[in-house]
Amino acid sequence: MIFRQLFERDSSTYTYLIGCSETGEAVLIDPVIDTVERDLEVLHQLGLKLAYTIDTHFHADHLTGARVLRNRTGCKVVFPEVEKPECADIGIRDGVPFQFGSISLDPLFTPGHTSHHFAYKVDNGTQDMLFSGDALLIEACGRTDFQSGDAATLYRSIHEKLFSLPDDTLVYPAHDYEGRHISTIAQEKARNPRLGDNKSEAEFVAIMNGLDLPYPRKIDFAVPGNELCGECPPNVPEKYRGPCKLHEQG
């Protein structure tokens, strides 16, 4: 298996490249429109052909690169079946492995950050790797105050689907804002200030309800754009239109 962890600075988003060394097929999990050219260059350098893009959910902090990557490479756009937009090619379902090349990706329905959120797990031959999206972050978790989010639902998703994985499972989140790259299930059980040390559901809900986080700066165009697989809507502010202009020009 070929693996790369890639980072987009403006939204602090991690994109994950997983490639099959036998067939040369690759997927990108949570690609960002701002870094499409970089992702294509990495694929080229590794001698891989992009077969699929896979998003964990409709992101509120960036536009997905799914549509542009499909236009550029002919790859298929994959999205959780529970709220699959018409623009997506393939719906992914909880518990139904998604196969590309010799690699099997296990989809895990983990609502709470959004009503349709999925995490993805893959066995690298030595241990499990969890691509946790926004559900479980390093010493944090995704917020639950918009997009049909619900703190109690997220608590149950994390405990039933993620904290039930082996302790040595590697955790690769969709974001990190502190320069961190990786965690483990054991570390998050012990050290996560919102979830660790056996916090109860009531304690977690109280923490999440008291966060008082600012309004997401890109949500007004990111969510509707991502519902169209990364199409740039007309209300993208000029200061964020650079990637849109680049790809609109071809």
C-alpha positions as CSV (number, residue, x, y, z in Angstrom):
1,M,0.0,0.0,0.0
2,I,1.2,3.5,-0.9
3,F,0.2,6.3,1.5
4,R,0.7,10.0,1.8
5,Q,-0.7,12.5,4.3
6,L,-1.1,15.9,2.6
7,F,-2.0,19.3,4.2
8,E,-4.0,22.4,3.0
9,R,-3.0,25.3,5.2
10,D,-5.9,27.8,4.9
11,S,-8.5,25.3,6.3
12,S,-5.9,23.1,8.1
13,T,-7.3,20.1,6.2
14,Y,-5.6,16.8,5.7
15,T,-6.1,15.0,2.4
16,Y,-5.1,11.3,2.4
17,L,-3.8,9.5,-0.7
18,I,-4.0,5.7,-0.6
19,G,-2.6,3.8,-3.5
20,C,-2.5,0.1,-4.5
21,S,1.0,-0.8,-5.4
22,E,-0.2,-3.8,-7.5
23,T,-2.7,-2.0,-9.8
24,G,-1.6,1.6,-9.5
25,E,-5.1,2.7,-8.6
26,A,-5.4,5.4,-5.9
27,V,-8.1,7.3,-3.9
28,L,-8.0,10.7,-2.3
29,I,-9.9,11.1,0.9
30,D,-11.2,14.7,1.5
31,P,-9.4,16.5,-1.4
32,V,-9.5,20.3,-1.3
33,I,-10.0,22.4,-4.4
34,D,-7.1,24.7,-3.4
35,T,-4.6,21.9,-3.7
36,V,-5.8,20.0,-6.8
37,E,-2.6,20.8,-8.7
38,R,-0.4,19.5,-5.9
39,D,-2.4,16.3,-5.6
40,L,-2.1,15.6,-9.3
41,E,1.6,16.2,-9.1
42,V,2.0,13.8,-6.2
43,L,0.0,11.2,-8.1
44,H,2.2,11.6,-11.1
45,Q,5.4,11.4,-9.1
46,L,4.2,8.1,-7.5
47,G,3.0,6.7,-10.9
48,L,-0.6,6.3,-9.7
49,K,-3.9,6.8,-11.5
50,L,-6.6,8.5,-9.5
51,A,-9.6,6.1,-9.5
52,Y,-11.8,7.7,-6.8
53,T,-12.3,10.8,-4.6
54,I,-14.0,10.1,-1.3
55,D,-15.4,12.7,1.1
56,T,-16.2,12.1,4.7
57,H,-19.1,14.6,4.6
58,F,-20.2,18.0,3.2
59,H,-17.4,20.2,4.5
60,A,-18.1,23.6,5.8
61,D,-14.6,25.0,5.8
62,H,-13.4,24.4,2.3
63,L,-14.6,23.4,-1.2
64,T,-13.9,19.7,-2.1
65,G,-11.7,19.1,-5.1
66,A,-13.9,16.1,-6.2
67,R,-15.5,17.8,-9.2
68,V,-12.3,19.3,-10.6
69,L,-10.4,16.1,-10.1
70,R,-13.1,14.1,-11.9
71,N,-12.9,16.6,-14.8
72,R,-9.1,16.4,-14.9
73,T,-8.6,12.6,-14.4
74,G,-11.9,10.8,-15.1
75,C,-12.1,9.5,-11.6
76,K,-15.3,8.6,-9.9
77,V,-16.8,10.8,-7.1
78,V,-17.7,8.7,-4.0
79,F,-19.9,10.0,-1.2
80,P,-21.9,8.5,1.7
81,E,-25.1,7.0,0.3
82,V,-27.2,8.3,3.2
83,E,-27.0,11.8,1.7
84,K,-25.4,11.2,-1.7
85,P,-25.8,14.2,-4.0
86,E,-26.9,13.7,-7.6
87,C,-23.5,14.8,-8.8
88,A,-21.7,11.9,-7.1
89,D,-21.1,8.6,-9.0
90,I,-21.0,6.1,-6.2
91,G,-22.7,5.8,-2.8
92,I,-20.8,4.3,0.1
93,R,-22.6,2.3,2.9
94,D,-21.8,1.5,6.5
95,G,-20.3,-1.9,6.8
96,V,-20.0,-2.6,3.1
97,P,-16.3,-2.7,2.1
98,F,-15.2,-0.4,-0.7
99,Q,-12.6,-2.1,-2.9
100,F,-10.0,-0.6,-5.2
101,G,-7.1,-2.6,-6.5
102,S,-6.1,-5.0,-3.7
103,I,-7.1,-2.5,-0.9
104,S,-10.4,-2.8,1.0
105,L,-11.7,0.4,2.7
106,D,-14.2,-0.1,5.6
107,P,-16.8,2.7,5.8
108,L,-18.0,3.6,9.3
109,F,-21.2,5.6,9.7
110,T,-20.3,8.2,12.4
111,P,-23.0,10.9,12.5
112,G,-23.0,13.7,15.1
113,H,-20.7,16.3,13.5
114,T,-23.1,16.1,10.6
115,S,-26.0,13.8,10.1
116,H,-24.2,11.9,7.2
117,H,-20.6,11.8,8.4
118,F,-18.5,8.7,7.6
119,A,-15.0,7.6,8.8
120,Y,-13.0,5.1,6.8
121,K,-10.7,2.3,8.1
122,V,-8.0,0.4,6.2
123,D,-5.7,-2.4,7.3
124,N,-2.1,-1.5,6.1
125,G,-0.9,-5.1,6.7
126,T,0.5,-4.3,10.2
127,Q,-2.3,-2.4,11.9
128,D,-5.5,-0.5,11.2
129,M,-5.5,3.1,9.9
130,L,-8.6,5.2,10.7
131,F,-9.4,8.2,8.6
132,S,-11.7,9.8,11.2
133,G,-12.9,12.9,9.2
134,D,-14.2,15.6,11.6
135,A,-15.8,13.1,14.0
136,L,-12.6,12.5,16.0
137,L,-9.7,14.9,15.9
138,I,-6.4,14.9,17.9
139,E,-7.4,15.8,21.4
140,A,-10.7,17.3,20.1
141,C,-13.7,16.4,17.9
142,G,-15.8,18.1,15.3
143,R,-18.3,20.7,16.4
144,T,-22.0,19.8,16.6
145,D,-23.7,23.2,16.3
146,F,-24.6,23.2,12.6
147,Q,-25.4,20.8,9.6
148,S,-27.8,18.7,11.7
149,G,-25.0,18.1,14.2
150,D,-25.9,16.6,17.6
151,A,-23.5,16.1,20.5
152,A,-25.1,13.0,22.0
153,T,-25.2,11.4,18.6
154,L,-21.5,12.1,18.1
155,Y,-20.6,10.7,21.5
156,R,-22.3,7.5,20.6
157,S,-20.7,7.3,17.2
158,I,-17.2,7.8,18.7
159,H,-17.7,5.3,21.5
160,E,-19.6,2.6,19.4
161,K,-17.7,2.8,16.1
162,L,-14.3,4.4,16.9
163,F,-13.3,3.7,20.5
164,S,-14.3,0.1,20.0
165,L,-11.4,-0.3,17.5
166,P,-8.1,-1.8,18.7
167,D,-6.1,0.6,20.9
168,D,-3.2,0.7,18.5
169,T,-5.4,1.8,15.6
170,L,-3.7,4.9,14.0
171,V,-6.0,7.9,13.9
172,Y,-5.6,10.3,10.9
173,P,-8.0,13.2,11.3
174,A,-9.4,15.6,8.6
175,H,-8.0,18.6,10.4
176,D,-5.4,19.7,12.9
177,Y,-4.7,23.2,14.0
178,E,-1.7,22.6,16.2
179,G,0.8,21.1,13.8
180,R,0.0,17.5,14.8
181,H,-0.2,14.6,12.3
182,I,-1.4,11.4,14.0
183,S,-2.8,9.9,17.1
184,T,-4.1,6.5,18.2
185,I,-7.3,5.2,19.7
186,A,-5.6,4.5,23.0
187,Q,-4.3,8.1,23.2
188,E,-7.6,9.6,22.4
189,K,-9.4,7.5,25.0
190,A,-6.9,8.7,27.6
191,R,-6.1,12.3,26.7
192,N,-8.9,13.8,24.6
193,P,-10.1,16.6,26.8
194,R,-13.7,16.3,25.5
195,L,-14.0,12.5,25.4
196,G,-11.1,10.9,27.3
197,D,-10.9,9.5,30.8
198,N,-14.3,7.8,30.5
199,K,-16.3,11.0,30.3
200,S,-20.0,10.4,30.3
201,E,-22.3,11.3,27.6
202,A,-23.8,14.1,29.8
203,E,-20.3,15.5,30.4
204,F,-19.5,15.5,26.7
205,V,-22.8,17.2,25.7
206,A,-22.2,19.9,28.3
207,I,-18.7,20.5,27.0
208,M,-19.9,20.7,23.4
209,N,-22.8,23.0,24.2
210,G,-20.5,25.4,26.0
211,L,-17.9,25.8,23.3
212,D,-19.3,29.1,21.9
213,L,-17.4,28.7,18.6
214,P,-17.3,31.5,15.9
215,Y,-19.4,31.2,12.8
216,P,-17.5,29.2,10.1
217,R,-16.0,31.8,7.7
218,K,-16.6,29.7,4.5
219,I,-19.8,27.8,5.4
220,D,-22.1,30.0,3.3
221,F,-20.5,29.0,0.1
222,A,-18.7,25.7,1.1
223,V,-21.7,23.7,2.0
224,P,-23.8,24.5,-1.1
225,G,-20.8,24.1,-3.3
226,N,-19.9,20.8,-1.8
227,E,-23.5,19.6,-2.3
228,L,-22.6,20.0,-6.0
229,C,-19.3,18.0,-5.5
230,G,-17.2,21.1,-5.3
231,E,-18.7,23.5,-7.8
232,C,-17.9,27.1,-7.0
233,P,-21.1,28.9,-6.3
234,P,-21.6,32.6,-7.3
235,N,-21.4,33.8,-3.6
236,V,-17.7,32.8,-3.1
237,P,-16.1,36.0,-1.8
238,E,-13.4,37.5,-4.1
239,K,-10.6,36.7,-1.6
240,Y,-11.4,33.0,-1.8
241,R,-12.1,32.8,-5.6
242,G,-8.5,32.1,-6.7
243,P,-8.9,28.3,-7.0
244,C,-12.3,28.8,-8.6
245,K,-10.9,31.1,-11.2
246,L,-8.0,28.8,-11.9
247,H,-10.2,25.8,-12.6
248,E,-12.9,27.7,-14.4
249,Q,-10.3,28.8,-16.9
250,G,-9.3,25.2,-17.3
